[in-house]
Amino acid sequence: MKVGMREFRDKLATYLLESESPVAITRHGDTVGYFIPARRKRSDTDKEALREASTRWQEVLDAEGISEDEAVTGFNRWRTRQKR
């Protein structure tokens, strides 16, 4: 689900209390952030999928010899360039 920044702000309480799935927040059509509800209890399937994704990501980092800090720094540089 995608919503504009103003709509998200105006209906913040509704999203915080009632949303069960992640929401992409947009500004002028570009995604600027995500709201991921914390109240929803994750199923065992969801938890296992997150563990698997984490394991795969760590394998990629290890194979490339990249630390987590380096990955975050690289992502932040990329994001800064995208904003320009």
C-alpha positions as CSV (number, residue, x, y, z in Angstrom):
1,M,0.0,0.0,0.0
2,K,1.3,3.5,-0.9
3,V,0.1,6.8,0.7
4,G,1.2,10.4,0.3
5,M,3.1,12.0,3.1
6,R,0.2,14.4,4.0
7,E,-2.4,11.6,4.1
8,F,-0.1,9.6,6.3
9,R,0.4,12.5,8.6
10,D,-3.3,13.4,8.7
11,K,-4.3,9.8,9.4
12,L,-1.3,8.8,11.6
13,A,-3.4,7.5,14.5
14,T,-5.4,5.3,12.1
15,Y,-2.2,3.8,10.5
16,L,-0.6,3.3,14.0
17,L,-3.6,1.6,15.5
18,E,-5.2,-0.2,12.6
19,S,-2.6,-1.0,9.9
20,E,-1.6,-4.6,9.6
21,S,0.7,-4.4,6.6
22,P,3.6,-2.2,5.7
23,V,2.9,1.2,4.1
24,A,5.1,3.0,1.6
25,I,5.1,6.7,2.2
26,T,5.5,8.8,-0.9
27,R,6.2,12.5,-1.7
28,H,5.5,13.6,-5.2
29,G,5.3,10.0,-6.3
30,D,8.7,9.0,-4.8
31,T,8.9,6.6,-1.9
32,V,10.5,8.4,1.0
33,G,9.9,5.9,3.8
34,Y,8.1,2.9,5.1
35,F,5.8,2.4,8.1
36,I,6.0,-1.2,9.4
37,P,3.4,-1.9,12.0
38,A,4.9,-3.4,15.2
39,R,1.6,-4.5,16.7
40,R,0.9,-7.3,14.4
41,K,2.0,-10.6,15.7
42,R,4.3,-12.3,13.2
43,S,3.5,-15.8,12.1
44,D,6.1,-18.6,12.3
45,T,6.2,-18.5,8.5
46,D,7.0,-14.7,8.5
47,K,9.6,-15.2,11.2
48,E,11.3,-18.0,9.2
49,A,11.2,-15.9,6.0
50,L,12.9,-13.0,7.9
51,R,15.6,-15.4,9.3
52,E,16.2,-16.8,5.8
53,A,16.5,-13.3,4.3
54,S,18.9,-12.3,7.0
55,T,21.0,-15.4,6.4
56,R,21.1,-14.9,2.7
57,W,22.1,-11.2,3.1
58,Q,24.9,-12.2,5.5
59,E,26.2,-14.8,3.0
60,V,26.3,-12.1,0.3
61,L,28.2,-9.7,2.5
62,D,30.6,-12.5,3.5
63,A,31.2,-13.6,-0.1
64,E,32.0,-10.0,-1.1
65,G,34.1,-9.3,2.0
66,I,31.9,-6.4,3.0
67,S,31.1,-5.5,6.6
68,E,27.6,-4.4,7.7
69,D,28.9,-0.9,8.3
70,E,30.4,-0.7,4.8
71,A,27.0,-1.9,3.3
72,V,25.2,0.8,5.3
73,T,27.7,3.5,4.2
74,G,27.4,2.4,0.6
75,F,23.6,2.5,0.7
76,N,23.6,5.9,2.3
77,R,26.0,7.2,-0.5
78,W,23.7,5.7,-3.1
79,R,20.6,7.2,-1.6
80,T,22.2,10.7,-1.3
81,R,23.1,10.5,-5.0
82,Q,19.5,9.5,-5.9
83,K,18.1,12.6,-4.1
84,R,20.1,14.9,-6.3
